[in-house]
Amino acid sequence: MSDDPLTPEVPGDLVGARWWTRAWAALIDIVLFLLALVVPAVVVVVGVVLCWDEPADEFVADGVGILLIAVGAVLGLGVFVWGGWLFGYRQGVSGTTPGKRRLGIRLVDVDTGEPPGGAKGVGRWLVPGLVGGVQGPGNVVQLVDYLWPVWDERNQRLIDKVLRTRVVVDRSRQSSSSPLS
């Protein structure tokens, strides 16, 4: 047991995931999210091209072009909602994202060792993005948050400390899978 009340022991003595493993999992998740954004982006670009009047060098509100821009914007909003559901809510409920599952790590509540729940998952996904949206100081705080596990003894990000969560090695997944999977 730890003497420090601010860093309670995780039930089952779970091992914190290394920073590089977490970074690779995040990279997998980011690539999936960006791939989902390709379709809406292409639809918007096609709409803008259709609305652009080359000889006049100006934007002309053409019916089909405006429709494509609107459809692309709605699809883009849908991708962000899907991202919040998959990388936020589902991560909180199941403890994993596609990247975390692939690399054998999961998100747990520090008090119970179980997945923290949908609200904490959404908060963990949304808050760093909102903080990073504040240009300048917010970007610095976001960068420090992402790098914090490098020197933290419990391998937690700042948002993990706030929400009392932790990313740990999923021993059940690692013991049931082969090294080549």
N, C-alpha and C positions, 0 to 999 in steps of 0.2 A: 504494500500500500504506500502511496505517496503521502508525504507530510503536507504538501501544498494543496489546499482546498480548491485552488483554481485549476489544477490539472489532475482530475480524478482518474483512477485506473479504469481501463476499458474492460468490461466483463470478458472472461475467457482469455485474457492476456493476448489480445490480437496484435499483430505486427503491422506497424504503419507502412504504407506503400512508399517506395522510394520516389524521389522527385522525377527522375527520368521516366519511370514507368507511368506516373501520372501525366507527364508532358506528352508522351506518346499516345496515351488514351485520349487526351484532350485534342491532339492533332487529328486523330481518327474522327472524333466527333465534329470538329470544325470542317473537315473535308466533306463529311456527309451533309452538313448544313449548307455549305457552299454549293455542293452539287445540286441540292434541292432548289437553290436560288437561281440556277442557270435558266430554267424554263421561264420563270417570270421575267428575268432580265432580258432574254431574247425577245419575248413578246413585246415588252416596252420599247426595246430598240427598234424593232420592226415598225411599231406604231409611230415612233418619232421620225423614222426615215420616210414613212408614207406621208407624214404631215409636213415635211420639210420641202419648201418650194425653192429649188436650186437657183433658177434665174433671178428670183426676187431676193434670195438669200435671207429668207424669213420663215418663221413657223406659221403654217396655215392650218386652222382647225378643220381637218378633213374628217368626215364621219367615220370611216373605217379605221383611220389612224387613231382617232380619239378613243374609239371603242377598244382597240388593241391596248392602248395605254391604260385604260381603266381596268380591263381584264388582267393585264400584267400586274397592276398595282394590287388588285384584290388577291391574285395568286401569291404575290409577294407577302402580303399580310397573312395569308393562310400558311405560308412557310414559317413565318415568325411564330404564329400560334402553335403550329406543329412542333417547332423547336422548343417552345416553352413547355409543351406537354411532354415531349420525349426526353429532353435534357434537363428539365426542371421537375415537373410533377412525377413522371415515371421513375426518374432517378431517386426521388425521395421515397416513393412507395416500394420500389424493388431494390434500391441500393446500387443499381448499375445503369450505365449508358452502353451503347454499342461498343465504344472504345474501352470502357472499364471491363465489360464482359470479355472482350477479346484478350485483354492483358491480365485477367484474373485478379482484379481488384474490385472493391465495392465501398460504398459510402455507408457509414453506420453512425448511430447516435452514441456519444461517448458514455452515456449513463447506462444504456441497455445493451449495446452491441448489435441492435437490430436496425433495419432501415429507419431513417428519421421521420418519414412521413412526407406527404405531398407538399404541404405548406413550406417546410424547411427546404425541400428540394427546389421549389420555385424561387424562394428567397435566395438560395445559394446560386441559382442561375441568373437571376434578375439583378440583384443588388450590385455585384461587381460591374456589370454592364452599364448600369445607371451612373455609378460613381465614375467609371471610365469615360462617360459621356461629357463630364465636366472637363473641358480642355485645360491643360496645364496641371494644376494640383491633383485633379481627379485621375489623370493619366499616370502620375507618379504613384499615387496610392494604389491604383490597379496593378501597376508593375510590381510594387513591393508586395502586394497580396499574392500575386502569382509566384514570386520568388521566395516568399517566406518559408515554405517547407524545406528549402535548401539548408537553412541553419537552425530550424526549429527541432528540438529534441523529440517531439511527438509527430513530426512531419505534417503539421496542420497549416493551412492557409489562415489568414486573418479572418476571413468569412467563416471558416470552420470553427475558429475560437468563439466568434460571436454567436453562432447558431449551435454550438456544442456538438459538432459533427467531426468525423474523422474518416479519411480514406485508408482502408486497410487491405492487406493481402487476403484474398478469398481462399482460405485453405480447402474448403469443400470442393471448390472448382478445380484447384490445382491438383488435389489428390485423385480426382476422378477423370482428369484429362491426361492425355499423353503429351510428352514434351514437343511433339511435332504438330499438334493440332493448333 
